[in-house]
C-alpha cells in the first residue's frame, strides 16, 4: 500500500452483542468451533453464524442469559434475521415508534396488523415491543391527533412506552421468508425468485485515472480525504511503472461530483480519468415472489386443499384458467404474499397464489390459462408469524417472551 492511502481505505466492523455471541455466561465458543482459524477469521465466522443459521433446523439458543434485553439489542437480532435493506424502496420499515425512556424488553408481541384490538391486547400484556408486519405508519403525517385511527394507535404506543417495529417487505424478500413459506404449502419443488433483490452497496461509481508519481498521488489523496466524511471513498492502485501509477477509486453517488472536481484540477488524472457506474450484485435467494416447479405435480383441487391446510382457512377464492378444470395438473406455481399482481404479471405458470388481485388482473391471468387462488390479503402472510416467532425466540434470552397476537385477523371473512 502506498503512503497516504491507509486512512482512506479503512473499513470498520464492530460486533457488540454480549448476549448474542461471545459472553461470560455463554456456552458458545468461536475458537472451539473454528480451532484453526485466525482471530480475525474467528470474528467474521462468529458474526456470520447467526446469518447463515437462520434456516437451519438445528439452531440452538445462543444465549442463556436470564436478563431482558435492551431495545437496540433486539433490533440487532431482527436485522440479522431479515436485513431492512431487503425492503422495497417505497416501503416504510424499521423502528416506527421509539419510547423516550428506555426500558428492558420483556414481552414482544407479533402481529400482522396493528389494530385497536391488538393494541388493547398489547396493553393488557404490558408489552414492551410490538412487531407489526404491516407498518401502522406508512404515509408522512403532519400532526398526531385522535381523529385518525393509525395516529391514535401511535399515540397510545408512545403513552404506554411501547416500541413499534415493522419489517414488511424485508420479510417478503428474504430467503426463507414469507414468500418461501407461502410457496412451501404446495410441497417441495425447484424454487426461484421472481423479482431479484440486489445488494445495497454504498459505492455506486468507479473512477480510474493515472498519476505520474507517488508525490502526486499523495497530493490527490489528501485532497480527496479532506472532502470525504470517511465512509464515501475507497482507493486502490498498482505499483509504479513507466507509464505512472494506475489508481482505482470507488465512491458513493454523493461523493462523485466533489471527487471528479478534485481530479480535474490535476493534469495527469484529468487526462486519463474514466468514470464507470457500478451495478448492484444480485442476492441469490432474496427478492419478491417465488416460482416453484413442483417435484410432484398436483391437481388444482389438491392445490386448493393443500393451501387451505397451510393457511388455516376454511375457504379460498378460485378462478380457473381458460380450458382448465379442477382435475387439471399444476406443475408450476407462482406466489406473492399480499397484493401480488404486479410481481406475478407476465409470469408463466399453471397457478397463481396471492392474497388479492383486482377483477381485471384475474381476468388477464385466466385468459392466459393460469388459474388463480386468492386468500385475502393478510391471510397469505399471517401464518409466517409463527415461523418467525420460533426463529426470534431462540435468539433472545429466556427472560424475553415472544407472543403471537390472538386479536390479529383479516378484516374480511366469508359469510
Secondary structure, 3 states (H helix, E strand, C coil): CCCCCHHHHCCCCCCCCCCCCCCCCCCCCHHHHCCCCCHHHHHHHHHHHHHHCCCCCCCCCCCCCCCCECHHHHHHHHHHHCCHHHCCCCCCCEEEECCCCCCCECEEEEECCCCHHHHHHHHHCCCCEEEECCCCCCCCCCCCCCCCHHHHHHHHHHHHCCEEEECCHHHHHCCCCHHHHHHHHHCCEEEEEEEEEECCCCCCEEEEEEECCHHHHHHHHHHHHHHCCCCCEEEEECCCECCEEEEEEEECHHHHHHHHHHHCCCHHHHHHCEEEECCCCEEEEEEEEEEEEEEEEEEHHHHHHHHHHHHCCCCCEEECCCCCCCCCEEEEEEEEEEECHHHHCCCCCCEEEEEECCHHHHHHHHHCCCEEEECCHHHHCCCHHHHHHHHHHCCCCCCCEEEECCCCCCCCCCC
